[in-house]
């Protein structure tokens, strides 16, 4: 079987499991003595609450006080466990099913500080230069100390066009930097693709949503309509994660057999194994996976599986290290409980938690700017296209100029061409992509290719 425990429904950004009966999580191993101690502590809490209701200097909101106590309980365990109000629970579900309005970052608590896991590409935060591991010290005028990720997300989201100011600290900075961002609709499409070189497909997954695998396959099919794919660059940089089942199915496209990821928890029902099917869709094409410190959770699962099976080369910088499994349990009144229940392990048994994935080829990012020498070289030597009466390509291999001419009457295609050209320009200035491209060109030259059809 492809998956064990097929009754499990996977939601949201970490691994989430929805179960209908919360009481099923009561451990039979809890001793009578432990239960009695718990009841005494709960009685103490009830007595304190009663005293506050009667004697506190101002009338207290009991719902808010109890909710705060629950959040304090969960925050004392780990950064990812939290209580979800009905509003938060609904937002969490919408996040993987469709678009939402915000600034476009994934956040967590790291060493007690509200920290950016990664910005989502082409969002207000990304365009403003917010980076992975930036610490958010203030949201508007409120300090984030003791603020949970869900509380922060609630403050960062809002109507499209509204503004929010965040104060961030980055390693090496002596003072805080204030960034004012205009909220916008965060893009739903998580996949981008283009030919970065003849036969070499550049593919990017920004996060793992409910339709990511289908979108990725569709993108590869579109590329194959244009020319054969001889090698693939899979860019998972600044991908904060998403649905586990989508990470598994994307990794499965490149593997023909074996374990993709497994989980271990305290209870037996949290121990799961996810395996590849017998034949991957692209299990023989040369592959390089790009990662960085903003690659987390589901991204690390894909990179770890590719690395352990020696299926491809991992290039970039060490990943974030988000290797724990969160389970979502529905509560009464449409609320929910997000609880850490297990850890992720790569096929060779490596824990992703804290350690992350260390690339096979470590390359720090730096943006390469075009120089005057580049322009001089570009203008020194004439090419075939510069010569008068040069031959045009055949219909099956139309030049970009011919394709642009055909698309002049189609605004949607024109807009898509502008986006692709913008991405292509960024990739030319991206040293990690260029190094990966040079490596994979060498690999693909040594990989036997089927003869071209006449």
Helices and strands as residue ranges (DSSP letters): E 10-11, E 16-17, G 22-25, H 32-55, H 62-75, E 82-84, H 86-97, E 100-102, E 105-110, E 113-119, H 124-127, E 135-139, E 142-143, H 149-156, E 163-169, E 177-182, E 184-186, E 191-197, E 200-205, H 212-226, E 231-235, H 244-252, E 259-265, G 268-270, E 272-275, E 286-291, H 298-308, E 313-316, E 324-330, G 332-334, E 336-345, E 361-362, H 372-380, G 384-386, G 395-397, H 400-406, G 407-409, H 411-428, H 431-446
